Amino acid sequence: MSVAAALHLEGGVVREVRLACGGWHKPWRAAVAEAELTGRPATAEHFRAAIEAELGSARSGPENAFKVPMLRNMVVSVLEELRDGGTRSAAPNREEPHEPRRDQPSRHQPSRHERSREKGSVGQDRVRIDGPLKVTGTAPYAFEQPAQNPAYLFPLTSTIAKGKIRSIDDSAARALPGVLEVLTHENAPNLLAKTDTELYILQNRDVHYFGEYIGAVIAGRRKSPATPPVWCGWSTTPRRRTLPGWARALQPGENQHRRARRQQTGRRGQGLAEAALVVDEVYTTPYEHHNPMEMHSVIAEWDKEKLDGVLGVLGERPHLRIHDASQGVSYARLMLRRCSLLPQQVEINSPYVGGAFGSKGIPRR
């Protein structure tokens, strides 16, 4: 999440404010909050009321519900900082105020960012604490965390794009030494609710796309054949070579929506010729690759915990400890609520949170 703001005060009252927010779909100008705040005292209560009015119609899903309170608190914090120390330099579209008389002390207090610059923490090359460990390969991945008597899961995926599973023969896989279980839609536990289609797997014979999870082989040792001997019989859905009627109606055409979104293109040559200043330079940047250092993996340890207090009469409840590469452990705990687990029942260990070795933003399957 991000917030950009400019604030102009007169006698403790907001005369002009500019506020922009980002990190939620796309950046936008918080015009409702600006109108709500203009002419009101610069207090935390009015700051919060203004952003509440801006976010009044905001809609969020389970995966990003945390952004609403985060953005609200960020806006209040930024506006308070401008009010307390940055109002002189942050007045939008105003001339710089006159310097105070030499016999009068300045009321300007350095902002947090100004204090950071004085300490040298901004604009300086900083070494990440875990950087050397990651680039030298000594930072342990989630898969490398110690676990007692682990079992290994080998996923089975569909080899067709769409259709149904007619039959599954897992007898050869079950006969292999070390195989503990073969999970398919025939013996997997039934999920209580279809709250997330990506987590709603092994529940029926339907195949929706190539590579979909249709089963798993669980073994007590890591060494296994490249492809577990599980054979499936498929019933494929014929490919559609033409668009259905409802899809043909969505083809590009002249309609009200497209007219509203039509943009007007200017004349580049004329604009350059009439410009007061033209900058003509060539800028180059090095190649950058986003290659995750760690593949997706997780260690899950199931245990039981004794309930405290008045809940002790209920005995024990399951407790799940997860070693995971995650960019946010609190968010991952919330996602597991869809698997009928309370956040208090889940403990997530992710010592290298942040970059998470790449591509670990949203937990799936």
N, C-alpha and C positions, 0 to 999 in steps of 0.2 A: 504494500500500500504506500501511497505517496501523497503529500499535500504541499501545495505552493500557495502562499498567501502574501498579501500586502495590506497594511492597515494604516489609516490616518485618523488620528484622534484630535479632538478639541475639547479641552476641559473634561477629559474622561469619557466623552461621548464619541461613538463611532460616526465619523462624517463620511468616510468612504472606505470600502473594503473590496478587495478582489480575492477570490478563493477558487482554486482548482484542485480537483482530486483525481487520482489515478490508481491503477492496480486492480480495478474492478471492471472487467470487460474492456473499456477504453477510457482515456482521460476525458473529463468533462468539466465545464464551468458550472460552479455551484451557484447559479443565479438566484434560486429560491433562498438559500442561506444568506446571500449578500443583501437581498431586499429585506429579509427578516431582521438582520442585524443593524442596518443603517438607521442612525438616529437613536439608537439605544445605548445605555451605559455599557462600557466594556468590562463586563463581569463574566465569570465562568458560567454562571447560570444562563446568561443571554447567549454566550457562545454555544452552549450545549443545546439550548432551545432552537437556535438557528440551524444547526446541523441535523437536529431531529426533524425539523420541518423539511429539510432537503431530502432526508432519507425516509420520509414518511411512506412513500409508495415503493420503496426498494424491495425487491424480492431476491431471496437467496436460497440455494439448495443446501442439502445436508453437508455437501463437501466444501462449501465456502461460507457457512453461516458465521464463522468466526470473524469475517471481514467487517461485518456491520459494527460491532462494538469496537473493533480495532480502529476503523476509520473515524468513528465518533471521538474516541479518546485522542487520536492524533490531531484532529482539527482543533479541539479545545486546547491541547498542549501548545500547538504552534501559535494560535492566536494569543494565548497568555504570554508566550515568550515575546511576541511582537509588542504587546501592550506594556510589558515590564522593562524592555530594553531596546527593542529594535524599531520603535515607532518613527524615529527621525529618519532613518535610512530606508524605511519601508513604505513611506507615503506614496501611493500610486499617482502618477501623472501630476505631481506637484513640484513646484520649485523648492530647492533646498531651503530650509528655514535659516533665518539669520543666526550667526554665531552668537553665543551668549556674551555678555559684557565680561571683561576680564576680572571685574570685581565680584562677579557672580559665579558660583560653582556650577558646572554642568550637571544636569539631572540625568544625562545619558549613562545607563549602566551597561557594561559589556554583556552581549548575549552569550548563550552557551557556545555557539559556533565561533564567536570572536575569541572566547577564552580558549577554545580548542586550538585555534590558529596560533595563539600566543604560546601554547605548550608544544606546538609543533606536531600535533597528531593529524592535521589535515594537510594534504598536499605532499606528504612524505611517503617514501617507499616503505611499506611495512611488510614484515614476513609473517605469514600465518603460522600460528603455533603448531598446527598439524601438517603444514605444508611439506617440510622435509620428510615426515613419516610417509605421506601419501606418495610423493614422487620417487622415493627410494624403495617402495614396496614393503616397508616394515609396519605400516598401519594394518592391523588385521581386518579382513572383511567380515561381514556378518556370518558368512559360512564357516569362518575359521575360529569362531568362538568355541570354547570347550563345552562339551555336552557329554553326559554319561549315558552309555548304551543307546546311541542315536539310531533312529530308523530313517531311511532315505526314501524320498518319494520321486518316482519317475513318471512324468505326465504322459498321458496318451491323448493324441489330438486327431481330429478328423482329417481325412484325405479327400473329402468331397466339399464342394462349395455350399450345397444346400440339399436337404433331403431328410431321411430318417434312418435310424439304425434298425436293421431287420433282425440281426442276431449277433451275439458276442460269444466267442469261444476263448476262455481264459485258462483252460485246463493245463496247457503246456507251461504257462507262466507260473501257475500255482505249484507245479511239480518241481520248479527250480529250487535248489537249496538256498535258504536264507530269505525266501519270499514269505512275507507275513500276511499280506492281504492284497487283493485286487479290487479296487473300487470302481464301480460303474453305476449307471442309473438303476440297475437291478437291485443293488444292495446299499446304495448310499443313503444316509439319513435324509428324511424329508425336512425341508426348510419350512418354517412357520409362515413366512410372508415373502412375496416377491417384491422386495423393496429396492433391489438393485439388480438389473438384468445381468451385469457382469459377474455378480456374485451368485447368481441363481444358476448353478451348474449341476450336472449329474442328477437332474430331476425328471427327465423324460427322454424319449427317443429322438427328439427333434435336433437337427443340425442346421445352424444358421449361417455358418461361414467356414471357410477352409482354415484349419488349425485350431478350431474350437476344442476346448477340453471336453473329452468324452469319458475319461477314466484316469486311473492312476495305479501304478504298481508300487507297493510299499515293501521294502526289503530291509533286512537287518544289517546289511553290509553295502558298502559303496560300489564295489566292483560288480558290474552287471553287463549283459550284452548291450550292444548299441541300441537295439530295438527289442523290447520285451516281446516274447511270442504271444501276442494277443491278436486274434483275427476277428474282423468285423465284417458282417454282411450289410451292404448299403442299399437303400432305395432312393435314388437321386431324383431331384425335381428337374424337369426339363428347363433348359435355358430359354429365356424370353428374348427374342430377336427384335421385337418391335415394342415401342412404348405403349403402355395402356392408355385408355382414353383420358383418365384424370391427369396423367403425366404430360400428354400432348398439350393439354390446356395450359401447362406451365411454361411452354416454349416462349422465347423472347417475342414480344409483341408490344404494340402501343397501348398502354393502359395507364390508369391514374397513378399507380405506384411508381411506374418507370418515369412518368412525366415529372413527378415530384422529386425524383432523385437525379433528374437530368442536370448535368453540369455544363457550364459554359467555358469553353477553352479560349484563352486569350491568344494574341499574336506575339510570339516570342521575338521575332525580328524587330517589330515596331517597339516593343517594350525595351529591348536592349538599346535601340537607337535613341530613345527618349530618356533613358535613365541618366540621372545626374552622376552616378558612379557605377562602374562595371568592374567586377573582380573576375579575372580570367586566370585561374591557376589549375594545376593538376595535382591532386592529392592521392596518395597511395597508402594502402594499409596492408599489413602482412596477412597471410592466410591464417584463419582460425578454424579449428575443428572442435566440434563438441563430441568427443568420444568418451563414453563412460568408462571409468577404470574398473568398475565392478559390475558384474552381471546381476540380474535380479535373483536374490536368494534370501532365505529366512530360516531361522531355527526357532521352533516352537516347543516349549517345555510346559507340559500340563502338570498341575499339582493340585493340592487341596489346601484350603486355609480355614482355620477355625474362626467363626464369627464372634465378634466381641459384643459386650453389653447385652441388651435385651434380645438381640438377634441370636444369642448363643443357643437358645432353645431349638433353633433350626439346624444345629449341627454344623456341617462343613458345606462349603460351596467350591466350585471349580476355580482355579487360579491359573492364569496363562501368562507365562513369561516369554517374550519374543526378543530375539536378537535380529535387528533389521537395519538396513541402510535407509534412512528416512530424512527428509528435510523438515519434519516437524512431528515429534512424538505425540504431542497432545492431539493433533489432528488425526493421527493414525489410530489413537485410542477411540476417538469418536466414530471413526469409520467402522470399527469392530462392533458397535452397537447393533449393526444390521445383522450380525451373527448371534443375536440374543445374548450378548455379553455386556455387562455394565463396565464403565470405565474403571471402577474400583477393582474389578476382577482382572484387569490387564496391566502388565508391567512391560514396558518397551525399553530395551537397551540399545541405544544408538550413540556411541561415544563420539563419532565424527559427524555430528549433525551439521547441516548447512549445505555444502556442496553434495554430500552424500554419495560421492564418487560418480555423480551424474545421473539424471533421468530417474529420480526417486521421489517425485513430488506427491503423487497420489497412490495410495496402496490399492492394489487390485489382486483379486483371486489368491 
